[in-house]
Amino acid sequence: MAPVSDASVGVDLHPSGDAAELSAAPGGRATLVAADATTWQDGTFEAVIAVGVAHVFGGPGRTLDAVRRHLAPGGRVLLGDGIWDTPPTAPALRALDATAEDFHDPEGLSSLVRKHGYEPVHGHVSTLEEWDEYEVVVDRLAHRLGAGTGSGSRRPGAGARRCGRAPRPSGPRRRRWRGVE
């Protein structure tokens, strides 16, 4: 196993904007790597953040498997993925172009985390206000880095619809888990 890094590393297949700006974190220890996260092998870390990336790896289970390659023994994971906080309606499924099996309910996600060898130590279901705040921050960051998001809108909730998530009031909400080995 590679030595554990104390640096912050972001991996993105198509980074845009000024990567040097992202590297200006305290102590200059942040790096943005242009690479395919599914095959990237250069690092072992005490903490891995995987928020909104499960689609890259083929779901939250495969994301947890991929995270393990980069997690030091005793390390922690912050996993953020969509869930069904209520059973999905037919309109929500159509809006998402999804099936009921595409997301777990909170208990199902917790079981999946355990099945992949992690112990959930905290779970959180975001409120609609938290969800909107998250989407606005992501939208602003994308605009700041020159990535754009396709709609040009910065209003709360726009990101949820633009990203293929169901519009209010029904649809998945984000659940974040921190797991320890």
Stockholm file with secondary structure:
# STOCKHOLM 1.0

chainA/1-181         MAPVSDASVGVDLHPSGDAAELSAAPGGRATLVAADATTWQDGTFEAVIAVGVAHVFGGPGRTLDAVRRHLAPGGRVLLGDGIWDTPPTAPALRALDATAEDFHDPEGLSSLVRKHGYEPVHGHVSTLEEWDEYEVVVDRLAHRLGAGTGSGSRRPGAGARRCGRAPRPSGPRRRRWRGVE
#=GR chainA/1-181 SS CCCEECSEEEEESSCCSCHHHHTTSGGGCEEEEESCTTTCCCCEEEEEEEESCHHHHTSHHHHHHHHHTTEEEEEEEEEEEEEESSCCCHHHHHHHTCCGGGSBCHHHHHHHHHHTTCEEEEEEECCHHHHHHHHHHHHHHHHHTTCCCSSCCCSTTHHHHHTTCCCTTSSEEEEEEEEEC
#=GC SS_cons         CCCEECSEEEEESSCCSCHHHHTTSGGGCEEEEESCTTTCCCCEEEEEEEESCHHHHTSHHHHHHHHHTTEEEEEEEEEEEEEESSCCCHHHHHHHTCCGGGSBCHHHHHHHHHHTTCEEEEEEECCHHHHHHHHHHHHHHHHHTTCCCSSCCCSTTHHHHHTTCCCTTSSEEEEEEEEEC
//
